[in-house]
Amino acid sequence: MQNIYDITIVGGGPAGLYSSFYSGLRGMKTKIIEFQPKLGGKVQIYPEKMIWDVGGMRPTLGQDFVKELVQQGLTFDPTVCLNTKVEYIEKIDGLFVITTNSGMKHVSKAVILANGGGIISPIKLDIQGAEKFEMTNLHYTVQHLERFSGKHILISGGGNAAIDWAVELLEVAASVKVIYRKEQLSAHEAQVQAFIKGGGQIFLNASIQSLVANNERTCIKEVVIETGYEKVTIAVDDVLINHGYNRESSFEFAADLQPKLKDDYYYVGTGRGKLSVDGLFAAGDIISYEGKINLLVGAFQDAVNAVNSVKKYLEPSAYEHAMVSSHNDVFKERNKELLQEKLVKML
Ligand SMILES: Cc1cc2nc3c(=O)[nH]c(=O)nc-3n(C[C@H](O)[C@H](O)[C@H](O)COP(=O)(O)OP(=O)(O)OC[C@H]3O[C@@H](n4cnc5c(N)ncnc54)[C@H](O)[C@@H]3O)c2cc1C
């Protein structure tokens, strides 16, 4: 007999994780299914960026924010399936059956779709054999700025993310060069000026033609770039690529379950997380309604609304909302432990 969940959440980003927390708070048996090997969603692509606009939270690095978010999302011990891609959702005998890439079927009374921007992966450098350097000095994201301390860095890409990296890396690196295939960088002018003033070097109309490996063939020691009229060889310690992201749109529904879409991607819903199909709810960047806020705070509000809607869907006599956390008995024991820890720290 399949294990039946009250809520299965598709996507372990901010909306999915907060839905998981809130679903636990409302006493529902919860499962999260996430394609990536880690929880955190899109925030994983900006780990070194400072987040300022979450109420009551001091400016916090993306990577630190994710840690807190994951911990909170796991408060009530949901089942978590990582490296698992949802491929198909159907309804059999009144229950949702979610088929994943391994062929496994997950059964749930309701589903919260929190698949946000879909499955995001960086567009890879289109040079044969480049992937073998991903273990050493070819990067698609900046995880830790200190990793690049004192290094000579080449960045390929001219958008906001590439130039933001370039400006930040100038602070720690020995040198930073940017190459971009177009005539003009597309990043914000102020950041481009900051890069130039900070001593960064830019090659326009240029692209990477080949990578030269060290003798052991373990890492890139030089990059040959083509500028239209000449080839230039640049010695490097690290190469960063920001050519944008591929977005794989998510999964399919049985014909009678397809929710109404906006722009062929977003689910048209209500502020309460309801979609055009009974039992399917949504939260976060994936849902569209009048007044939707595509920010972390918006994802959290959506999560609360979607979970409350699921609760009412499963138990029509349930309260509309959970008891506020500050007065909620669910946390009684944990509060004692936390206060005890605080006291110990003060001593
Ligand atoms: C560069 C950048 C900077 C940002 N900065 C800020 C900021 O400073 N402040 C702020 O408030 N917001 C910011 N945002 C917006 C914020 O990150 C998003 O609003 C938030 O991540 C939305 O969360 P989500 O859970 O709805 O979607 P996502 O974060 O996109 O998470 C969706 C998850 O679903 C998973 N998924 C998708 N399809 C499947 C599938 N088929 N099977 C299994 N899993 C699946 C994905 O792998 C992903 O983990 C920023 C966004 C970007 C891109």
Ligand as a Chemical Component Dictionary entry (heavy atoms), coordinates in Angstrom:
data_LIG
# 
_chem_comp.id                   LIG 
_chem_comp.type                 NON-POLYMER 
_chem_comp.pdbx_formal_charge   0 
_chem_comp.three_letter_code    LIG 
# 
loop_
_chem_comp_atom.comp_id 
_chem_comp_atom.atom_id 
_chem_comp_atom.alt_atom_id 
_chem_comp_atom.type_symbol 
_chem_comp_atom.charge 
_chem_comp_atom.model_Cartn_x 
_chem_comp_atom.model_Cartn_y 
_chem_comp_atom.model_Cartn_z 
_chem_comp_atom.pdbx_ordinal 
LIG C1  C1  C 0 19.353 36.703 -9.262  1  
LIG C2  C2  C 0 18.134 36.815 -8.385  2  
LIG C3  C3  C 0 18.170 37.618 -7.256  3  
LIG C4  C4  C 0 17.060 37.739 -6.436  4  
LIG N1  N1  N 0 17.117 38.551 -5.324  5  
LIG C5  C5  C 0 16.028 38.650 -4.495  6  
LIG C6  C6  C 0 16.067 39.475 -3.334  7  
LIG O1  O1  O 0 17.069 40.134 -3.041  8  
LIG N2  N2  N 0 14.944 39.531 -2.558  9  
LIG C7  C7  C 0 13.795 38.835 -2.842  10 
LIG O2  O2  O 0 12.832 38.915 -2.084  11 
LIG N3  N3  N 0 13.749 38.034 -3.949  12 
LIG C8  C8  C 0 14.816 37.940 -4.781  13 
LIG N4  N4  N 0 14.752 37.142 -5.898  14 
LIG C9  C9  C 0 13.499 36.412 -6.172  15 
LIG C10 C10 C 0 13.384 35.140 -5.342  16 
LIG O3  O3  O 0 14.570 34.372 -5.427  17 
LIG C11 C11 C 0 12.188 34.332 -5.846  18 
LIG O4  O4  O 0 11.017 35.120 -5.709  19 
LIG C12 C12 C 0 12.035 33.027 -5.057  20 
LIG O5  O5  O 0 13.169 32.209 -5.218  21 
LIG C13 C13 C 0 10.788 32.277 -5.530  22 
LIG O6  O6  O 0 10.720 31.062 -4.825  23 
LIG P1  P1  P 0 9.911  29.813 -5.394  24 
LIG O7  O7  O 0 10.027 28.764 -4.353  25 
LIG O8  O8  O 0 8.579  30.245 -5.850  26 
LIG O9  O9  O 0 10.673 29.365 -6.737  27 
LIG P2  P2  P 0 12.160 28.856 -6.999  28 
LIG O10 O10 O 0 13.120 29.555 -6.109  29 
LIG O11 O11 O 0 12.323 29.005 -8.480  30 
LIG O12 O12 O 0 12.139 27.321 -6.591  31 
LIG C14 C14 C 0 11.446 26.382 -7.362  32 
LIG C15 C15 C 0 12.021 25.004 -7.090  33 
LIG O13 O13 O 0 11.240 24.022 -7.773  34 
LIG C16 C16 C 0 12.089 23.024 -8.300  35 
LIG N5  N5  N 0 11.395 22.353 -9.424  36 
LIG C17 C17 C 0 10.946 22.927 -10.561 37 
LIG N6  N6  N 0 10.387 21.994 -11.354 38 
LIG C18 C18 C 0 10.492 20.808 -10.695 39 
LIG C19 C19 C 0 10.105 19.480 -11.000 40 
LIG N7  N7  N 0 9.518  19.162 -12.153 41 
LIG N8  N8  N 0 10.372 18.490 -10.096 42 
LIG C20 C20 C 0 10.985 18.774 -8.916  43 
LIG N9  N9  N 0 11.386 20.036 -8.579  44 
LIG C21 C21 C 0 11.131 21.035 -9.460  45 
LIG C22 C22 C 0 13.304 23.814 -8.761  46 
LIG O14 O14 O 0 14.447 22.969 -8.900  47 
LIG C23 C23 C 0 13.452 24.840 -7.622  48 
LIG O15 O15 O 0 14.296 24.373 -6.583  49 
LIG C24 C24 C 0 15.856 37.031 -6.746  50 
LIG C25 C25 C 0 15.808 36.199 -7.884  51 
LIG C26 C26 C 0 16.930 36.099 -8.697  52 
LIG C27 C27 C 0 16.879 35.209 -9.925  53 
# 
loop_
_chem_comp_bond.comp_id 
_chem_comp_bond.atom_id_1 
_chem_comp_bond.atom_id_2 
_chem_comp_bond.value_order 
_chem_comp_bond.pdbx_ordinal 
LIG C1  C2  SING 1  
LIG C2  C3  SING 2  
LIG C2  C26 DOUB 3  
LIG C3  C4  DOUB 4  
LIG C4  N1  SING 5  
LIG C4  C24 SING 6  
LIG N1  C5  DOUB 7  
LIG C5  C6  SING 8  
LIG C5  C8  SING 9  
LIG C6  O1  DOUB 10 
LIG C6  N2  SING 11 
LIG N2  C7  SING 12 
LIG C7  O2  DOUB 13 
LIG C7  N3  SING 14 
LIG N3  C8  DOUB 15 
LIG C8  N4  SING 16 
LIG N4  C9  SING 17 
LIG N4  C24 SING 18 
LIG C9  C10 SING 19 
LIG C10 O3  SING 20 
LIG C10 C11 SING 21 
LIG C11 O4  SING 22 
LIG C11 C12 SING 23 
LIG C12 O5  SING 24 
LIG C12 C13 SING 25 
LIG C13 O6  SING 26 
LIG O6  P1  SING 27 
LIG P1  O7  DOUB 28 
LIG P1  O8  SING 29 
LIG P1  O9  SING 30 
LIG O9  P2  SING 31 
LIG P2  O10 DOUB 32 
LIG P2  O11 SING 33 
LIG P2  O12 SING 34 
LIG O12 C14 SING 35 
LIG C14 C15 SING 36 
LIG C15 O13 SING 37 
LIG C15 C23 SING 38 
LIG O13 C16 SING 39 
LIG C16 N5  SING 40 
LIG C16 C22 SING 41 
LIG N5  C17 SING 42 
LIG N5  C21 SING 43 
LIG C17 N6  DOUB 44 
LIG N6  C18 SING 45 
LIG C18 C19 SING 46 
LIG C18 C21 DOUB 47 
LIG C19 N7  SING 48 
LIG C19 N8  DOUB 49 
LIG N8  C20 SING 50 
LIG C20 N9  DOUB 51 
LIG N9  C21 SING 52 
LIG C22 O14 SING 53 
LIG C22 C23 SING 54 
LIG C23 O15 SING 55 
LIG C24 C25 DOUB 56 
LIG C25 C26 SING 57 
LIG C26 C27 SING 58 
# 
